[in-house]
Amino acid sequence: MTLVRLIYTSYPAFPTRAGWLTGPLGEIVSAGRDHNARNQISGILGVEVNRFFQIIEGPQINVLETYNRIRTDKRHYDVQLRQSCEISQRMFKDWSVGFAARAFLPANEPAQIDFDAATPDLIIKRGIVLRQYGVIAEAGLESPSASES
Ligand SMILES: Cc1cc2nc3c(=O)[nH]c(=O)nc-3n(C[C@H](O)[C@H](O)[C@H](O)COP(=O)(O)O)c2cc1C
């Protein structure tokens, strides 16, 4: 099975508040939790100050189908694809939502990174930091990833 990773950045079309999974963000998270677990999709949706980024990993067809749904969603805009590549293994074991809030992050981690200048590797690093410190919602994969190799 071909595994791929896709990264995009976008801007929320509604106000977000660190740690609050209410309103549109709550709906996005419920949809993502259901759908991503069923489709072996892992990664992270990062909620930064007025910015989203998402890393989506999984079987190629599932990732493309999911991204096509997400990119036309009116709850965010200026969706920019930053990376799309084949991978040999996942960087994330599950799918989660992480908030980049000063209160959640270690002192040496910036409250905001410059997403326009950031390389895909830097965005992945940020995703790993948010996975560790900023996560308030998560969803496991329904099938064990061992069946992929
Ligand atoms: C920033 C953002 C991230 C999203 N992430 C996901 C996701 O990871 N998985 C998913 O299924 N839907 C995600 N969605 C929601 C989809 O765009 C879509 O509304 C949802 O999958 C339901 O699609 P349907 O109404 O065609 O069933 C996201 C939406 C936004 C705005």
The ligand as an SDF file (V2000), in Angstrom:
LIG
                    3D

 31 33  0  0  0  0  0  0  0  0999 V2000
   -9.3070   23.1490    8.9880 C   0  0  0  0  0  0  0  0  0  0  0  0
  -10.1600   21.9590    8.6870 C   0  0  0  0  0  0  0  0  0  0  0  0
   -9.6620   20.6860    8.9360 C   0  0  0  0  0  0  0  0  0  0  0  0
  -10.4390   19.5570    8.6750 C   0  0  0  0  0  0  0  0  0  0  0  0
   -9.9060   18.3230    8.8830 N   0  0  0  0  0  0  0  0  0  0  0  0
  -10.6220   17.2370    8.5850 C   0  0  0  0  0  0  0  0  0  0  0  0
  -10.0710   15.9410    8.6970 C   0  0  0  0  0  0  0  0  0  0  0  0
   -8.9150   15.7660    9.1050 O   0  0  0  0  0  0  0  0  0  0  0  0
  -10.8390   14.8820    8.3590 N   0  0  0  0  0  0  0  0  0  0  0  0
  -12.1200   15.0250    7.9070 C   0  0  0  0  0  0  0  0  0  0  0  0
  -12.7620   14.0440    7.6190 O   0  0  0  0  0  0  0  0  0  0  0  0
  -12.6750   16.2310    7.7900 N   0  0  0  0  0  0  0  0  0  0  0  0
  -11.9700   17.3450    8.1050 C   0  0  0  0  0  0  0  0  0  0  0  0
  -12.5260   18.5720    7.9570 N   0  0  0  0  0  0  0  0  0  0  0  0
  -13.9770   18.6540    7.6220 C   0  0  0  0  0  0  0  0  0  0  0  0
  -14.2410   18.4130    6.1600 C   0  0  0  0  0  0  0  0  0  0  0  0
  -13.9540   19.5760    5.4250 O   0  0  0  0  0  0  0  0  0  0  0  0
  -15.7240   18.0260    5.9600 C   0  0  0  0  0  0  0  0  0  0  0  0
  -16.5540   19.0380    6.4190 O   0  0  0  0  0  0  0  0  0  0  0  0
  -16.0810   16.7520    6.7080 C   0  0  0  0  0  0  0  0  0  0  0  0
  -15.1410   15.7580    6.4320 O   0  0  0  0  0  0  0  0  0  0  0  0
  -17.5030   16.2330    6.3710 C   0  0  0  0  0  0  0  0  0  0  0  0
  -17.6120   16.0330    5.0250 O   0  0  0  0  0  0  0  0  0  0  0  0
  -19.0020   15.5400    4.3800 P   0  0  0  0  0  0  0  0  0  0  0  0
  -20.0190   16.5750    4.8320 O   0  0  0  0  0  0  0  0  0  0  0  0
  -18.7670   15.5700    2.9020 O   0  0  0  0  0  0  0  0  0  0  0  0
  -19.2400   14.1920    4.9650 O   0  0  0  0  0  0  0  0  0  0  0  0
  -11.7700   19.7150    8.1860 C   0  0  0  0  0  0  0  0  0  0  0  0
  -12.2580   20.9960    7.9370 C   0  0  0  0  0  0  0  0  0  0  0  0
  -11.4730   22.1100    8.1800 C   0  0  0  0  0  0  0  0  0  0  0  0
  -12.0260   23.4820    7.9180 C   0  0  0  0  0  0  0  0  0  0  0  0
  1  2  1  0
  2  3  1  0
  2 30  2  0
  3  4  2  0
  4  5  1  0
  4 28  1  0
  5  6  2  0
  6  7  1  0
  6 13  1  0
  7  8  2  0
  7  9  1  0
  9 10  1  0
 10 11  2  0
 10 12  1  0
 12 13  2  0
 13 14  1  0
 14 15  1  0
 14 28  1  0
 15 16  1  0
 16 17  1  0
 16 18  1  0
 18 19  1  0
 18 20  1  0
 20 21  1  0
 20 22  1  0
 22 23  1  0
 23 24  1  0
 24 25  2  0
 24 26  1  0
 24 27  1  0
 28 29  2  0
 29 30  1  0
 30 31  1  0
M  END
$$$$
